[in-house]
């Protein structure tokens, strides 16, 4: 039997299209509208610009 592939928006989680004839694929992620894609891209860019906290680093091991 063949299963139907479910496609959903990475930003809002919706399965219905909004504002487009088909889902938009961006870096293998799918989005239901250009607005959702742009919101996801902006949030990802902001996340990448935030430096890692020093506490996130592991201390050196004593030999």
C-alpha positions in Angstrom: 0.0 0.0 0.0 1.1 3.5 -0.7 0.9 6.1 2.1 0.1 9.7 1.6 2.9 12.1 2.6 1.7 14.8 5.0 3.3 18.2 4.4 3.1 20.8 7.1 4.4 24.3 7.7 7.6 24.5 9.8 6.6 27.9 11.3 2.9 27.6 12.1 2.4 23.8 11.9 -0.5 24.1 9.5 -1.3 21.7 6.7 -3.4 24.1 4.7 -2.0 26.5 2.1 -2.3 30.2 2.8 -1.5 32.7 0.1 0.3 30.3 -2.3 -0.7 27.7 -4.9 1.6 25.1 -3.2 4.0 24.8 -0.3 7.3 26.7 -0.5 10.4 24.7 0.0 13.4 26.5 1.6 16.4 24.4 2.7 14.3 21.3 2.6 11.8 22.8 5.0 8.2 23.6 3.9 6.1 26.7 4.5 2.5 27.4 3.8 3.1 31.1 2.9 5.9 33.5 2.2 5.1 35.2 5.5 5.8 32.0 7.5 9.0 31.4 5.6 10.2 35.0 6.3 9.3 34.7 10.0 11.2 31.4 10.2 14.3 32.9 8.4 14.3 35.9 10.7 14.1 33.8 13.9 16.8 31.5 12.6 19.1 34.5 11.8 18.6 36.0 15.2 19.3 32.6 16.8 22.6 32.3 14.9 23.7 35.8 15.9 23.3 35.2 19.6 26.7 34.1 21.0 26.9 31.0 23.1 27.0 31.6 26.8 30.3 30.9 28.5 28.5 28.5 30.9 27.6 26.3 27.9 31.2 25.4 27.5 32.6 22.3 29.3 35.4 22.9 31.8 38.8 21.3 30.9 39.4 17.9 32.4 42.1 17.5 35.0 44.6 14.8 34.0 
